C-alpha cells in the first residue's frame, strides 16, 4: 500500500476488512502521521478497536532495541567422587591460567619440580589447610594436580596478615628449604588472580540503565506489595531515568518458596509455589514490555538448591510475558557489549564468617574478597552446595563491568578496581528470624547502573524511611 | 569364692546384716584386686576405684580435697543439702584464698558436687573453667565457663552453681560482672540459635534473658560446644568463641530462668538481695498443673508407632496403682496389650506419654485390663492374656480400646501433676461395698442387685464408656434395643447397633444380622429397661439430661460412674536395650596401632606390616634392670619391673612385646582370629594398656570400654518384689541369698536381676578375669564359674552414663527380658529413673583390676561414664529424691479416688499414700513396702519389640502405619503427616544439602578430607580409595516411602507441595544415571 493513495474511505475499508473499528479522530491522526508500518502495527496489535490514545501510544518514540545475549550452557553433572574432583581440577586450571598470566608469576613451576629445586621458586596451588604454628607463623598446605607442599609465612612478614582461605588458588613466590625431611617453601609473596585495574571508557552515549533488585520473596507475608507496586508505576512513568532503563535484573529469591525453613508455612501468604510465581508474573506483566526483565533463581526458588541453579522450568516460564528472560544462577550476562555478572549470593554467608571486617550491614569486603579470588564461592564446604561437574561455573573468567549479588537483604554499592558492584536491595520487610538475629534489612531500593558512564542511581521506594 | 563359703549358713538377712554382707564382700574383692595390682603389672599399682560409704566420701574422692568428708558429714546433720553446699563452698574458698582463681574453682566444684550427691560428672566436667576477668571500668569479675556435661546436674543445681559462684566471689572480695549492651545482645542471639539446634525445655523471652544477664553478678560463660556459630555478635573481646556455648544456654535457661522460683527461696533465706530480680521472671514451666498436651507426639520417629492420640476414646485408660514392677516412671500394661499393639511394646520399651511425665518404661501387669478388639468375624472381645492375644492376633481388624495403663500415684507426685479423674475400677468399687459382702465373682444380675439394694455405684465390669457416645447414639441404641429380643440367656440386638456398642466397650458376638450379648442385663437397666418374665419392658420414660452419663444415671435409677474419664495418649519412644558395649570397631586392647592396623586396627596386622616396630605417641617405661624402653610397665625383654619415664612419640617394638606376652600367657597368637587395638590413645598421658589383657579379651571375644572395663548396657526397670521361680533360682539359692523361702519376697535394695543375655556376657568376662588372674598375675582364679547360673551372689558395679559414681549390686537371678530389673533405690543411686534411661553393669573384679583413670580421654566428657568412685552401700537420703516418691501401699484408699474427682494436687495426699519418704519417716525403714497389683511373672509379655525384629525401615513404617489404621484412638493420616514432616523431609532436605558440600574419606586409612585432594589420592597413605561420606542413597533413602504415603494418606496440602517440590528437585539434581533403578522410581510428580 502506498501512502499517497491513502484516503479516508480506503483506509476505513482496510481496517474494516481486518475486523478493526477506528474512531474518527483516530483516523485523522493516522492519516496525519501515517506510515505503512504504523498501520500494519495497529492492525496487528489491536483488540478490534482503535482510538486516539492507541494511536498516540503507537506513535511514541520507541526505546532502542535491546542488545543482550543469553546463552545457556549445558550443565552436565553427576555425583561421583570423580565428578567432585573434576570440578576442583577445573577450578585449579582456570585460576592458575589467570595467575600465571601475571608478570610476577612468569616462570612458575609445578610443586613436584619445586620440591627438587633450590632458591626462589614460583608455584601455583590450591589451598588445602591453613593453620598457625605455636610461634605465630602461618602454615599453608597447597596442592596442585599431583603433589602438595607446606608453605610457611613467617610472622614478621607483611603478608602474614593476608587472609588465606581454604580452596582458593594462589601463586606463591618464595624459597624452598630442604633442611627438614620434607621440603617446604618460605613465602615472600602471595599472588592472587585478582582483577586488573580498569577505566570505564566513557563514550558519549545516551544513558542506558540496568536496574537491579533482589530477594522479592513474593508469597511471604512480609513481601512489600505497595512499594513494589510503586516501583512498577515508576517504570511506567515518563521519568527520564525510567525511560532510559532498558534492563531490570531480579537476582534470585523472587518468591519465598515453600519448605525452605521449618515452620515457614506460618510466614506465608501464598502456600503454593505456583501461586507465588503467578503473582510475580502478573507484576512483571505490568512492567513496560520494552524493558527486558532478567529473572534468576535463588535459594528460596523451587529449583534445586545446589549451584549452578538452572533456569525455571517451562511451566513457570510460560506464566511470564515475552520480555522476561530467565537466567541460571550464577550467570555472566552481556549487555550491549558490557559484562554484567549476576549471582544470587549464597556464598556471602560463608564469606562473612571468613573475611574479617565483613558483616551483614557492610558486605563490601566480602564481595571484594570474591573478586580478588576470581571465584564466586572460594571456600568449598560451607553453606553453599555446589553441583559437581567437570566445569567450575563459579570461576570469574571474564572481568565483569558490573557485579550484582543479593541474598543478604542489605544494600551496598561499591567499586573495586573499576568493577562496580552492588548487593541489591530486597523487597521484603524484616522477618521474625532477622529480628531475632538482630538484622535490619535495607529494603525497597532500586539500584540503576548506567552501562555507558559511571553513573549509579538509587531510587528509594522505602516508605518507612522517606 | 565368698559365695561358696556362705552356703552353709542360710540365715534370713535383715537389712543391717545384708549391708554388712555386701560391704564385707566388696572389701574382700578389693583386697584381692589390690594384691594383684601391687605386683606392678598395671599402669598404677593400686585399685583405682576408691570405695565410699557415703556421699561425703564420694565427694572427697571425686574432687580430691582431703579432709572435707568429715565437715560435710557434720554439716549435713543440721542443714539442708543446699545449705551444706553453700557453706562448704565458703569453707573451701577460705582454704585456697591465697589463690583466688583456685579458690573459686575448687569452691564451685565442691558446692556443685554436694548438690549432685557426688555421683555426677557435672562438677568435674560441667565446668570447663572459672576465671577472673576485667570489666570496662577496670574492676574484676568472676566468670564461670560451663560445658555440655553440666546438663546432668539438672536445672536447680545448675542455677545454684551460679549462686555459689556469687557467694564465693563476695567471700573473696571480687566485684560483680558488668555486661556491655553488645554482650547482652549476644546472649539473646545465641540462646535463640541454640534452641533451634538443640531445643531447650524452656526458651526465655529476650527480656528475660536481658534481665538475667544484666543482673547476674557472675558472668555465665561457656565453651563453644556446638558446631554452629553465632552470625551477628562475633569476635567479641570478652566472649572467647563465636561458637554457640551450650553449657551457658542450659544454665541460663533451664537453670536460672526455669527454676527462678525455686532459686528465689534460697536467695531470700540467705538474704542475697541482689538476686531478687528473679522474682520478675514468670518461670512458666514450673506450673505443670494437669493440662494435657500432644507434646509427646512431637518429633515422632519413623517406625515407632503411635498407640493413642491425646485423650482420645479408645486410648489407654488410666488406672491408678502400682505393680511390683512399676513406679519411678515405669508404667505397667497387660502383656496382651503389648502383643496386640503390633508387638511394638516390649518389657523395658520406652513409651512417650501424655501424662504425668514425658515418658515411661513399660513393665507387665496381668491383673489389669488388656485391649478390646473387633475381629474379622464381627465379634467384639476383650483380651486379657497374652495367650489369647497370640491366638487372635491375625484375626484383629480393629483395636477399639487399648486397655489400661497402670500409673502409680508416686509418678504424679514426682511430676507435680494434678490427679486426673480415676477410672471407676473394681478396687474403688469394693470400697463402697458394705462390710461382709463378697465383691468377687459378681455376675450381671448380682451387680444390679447390689447397686439397688445398697445404693452403691454399678460394678465397673458392667459400667460402659457412656461418656464417649452422643445423645444421638444413645437414642439409636435404645431404638435398637426395641428391635432386639432375649433368647437362650442372651440378648440379640440388630447388627446396626455395633458401632455404638463398640464405643461403649460392650463385648458381643456376631450372628448374621444380630449381635449376641451374653452380658446384657446391666446394659438394659442403664437404658431404662428391666426384664420381667423374659420380657423386656421400659420402666423409665426416656428423657435427655445434661449429658449421656447423666441420662443413663437417671434412666437406670442407680449410680453409674464414668468408666474411663482419663485416656492417656502415647507413642513408642526408644525400644528396650540389652547388649554388651562394643566400641566401633571392636577394641580388645587400649594399645595404639596408628594407621598400621588399617581400618580394622588389627594389632597383628600392624606387627606384620611394620616388621614389628613403628612410631607412636605413648607413655614409656624404662626397665630397671636392662634399661629397655617400652610402653609396658613390666619389661618385655627381661620381665623386670620398669620405671615410668613419660609420654613421647617414639618407636615401639611391638614384636618384642607380643613375644613376651605369648610367653607369659602361654598362648600362641596365631590362634587368635582377630586382635584389635586403637588407632591413637586419647588420654592425656597416652598410657597404653598391658597388651596381655587385650589378648585375653580377644580369646574370650569381649570388647573393652575406653576405661579398661567390660560393660553390658541395659534399659532400667524397677522391681520391688520378686518370685524366686520367675528369676530362675531354686529355693536353696534363695535361702543362700538371705531371703526367706516364700513365693514373693521384697527385694533388697542392692539386689539385681540381670537379663539372660547379660549373664552370658558376664560369664565370658568372668572367664577372662580368671584367665587374667592365673595367667597374667599368677594368682588363683576368683570366679571359677561352671555355668551362668553361678553368677548368682556375685557383685557388679552399676554405672550410668553422664555419671562417674558406680553403685555395688548383687546378682540374685535372671530374667528373659531385655532390661535391668532392680530396686528403685538402686536405679536412683545411679541417678536414673525408669522412663527409658539405660545404664550398664560390669563385674566388680573387672572394675578393680582393669579400670584406670589414666586411660580416660582428655576431651570434655572423658570422665563421664567412668567409675571414679564406688558407692558400696545405698543410703536413702543420698539417692535421687525421685525414688522416695514411690508409693508403697497395698490398696489406695477411698479418699484418694475421691480426691482425683476434684483433680487434687498430689502433694495433698502424700502422707496418706505412704511414699517411701513417708514410710521411712513413720517406720524408720523403707522395708515392708507393698504394691497394689500383682504380676504373675515378670517375664511375661513381649520380650523384643518388633521395632527391633523388623528388618528394614520400610517394614517398620508399614507396620507403624498399619497399626495406626487398626487402632481406633489413632489418626492414621496425622501419623503419616507427622512422620513425613518431622522425620523424612528434614532428613532428606538435610542430606540433600550436605551432599553438595560433603567431606571425603579414605577407605584404606580412614583419613578425612574437607575437600577431595586434586590428585584424587589420599595425601596420608597415597591410595586412590577416596570415597564420598554422604551418598545419593542417603539423600533418597525415604523418598519412595514418602511418595507412597503421600498417595495413600490424606495429608495436608502444604505438606504435599513440599514433598512434590523436594522430589522434583532431587530428580533434577541426580539425573537418570545408570539404568532406571526400580527402587528410586519417581512417578506422578511432574508438577511442572
Interface residues (C-beta under 8 A of the other chain):
Chain A: X77 X78 X79 X80 X81 X82 X84 X85 X88 X89 X92 X126 X128 X143 X144 X145 X146 X147 X148 X166 X167 X257 X258 X259 X262 X265 X271 X272 X273 X274 X302 X303 X304 X305 X306 X310 X313 X314 X315 X316 X349 X352 X353 X356 X359 X360 X380 X381 X382 X383 X384 X385 X386 X387 X388 X436 X437 X438 X439
Chain B: X185 X188 X189 X192 X229 X231 X232 X233 X234 X235 X242 X985 X986 X989 X992 X993 X994 X995 X996 X997 X998 X999 X1000 X1010 X1011 X1012 X1013 X1014 X1015 X1016 X1019 X1026 X1027 X1028 X1032 X1053 X1054 X1057 X1058 X1061 X1062 X1064 X1065 X1066 X1068 X1069 X1070 X1071 X1073 X1087 X1088
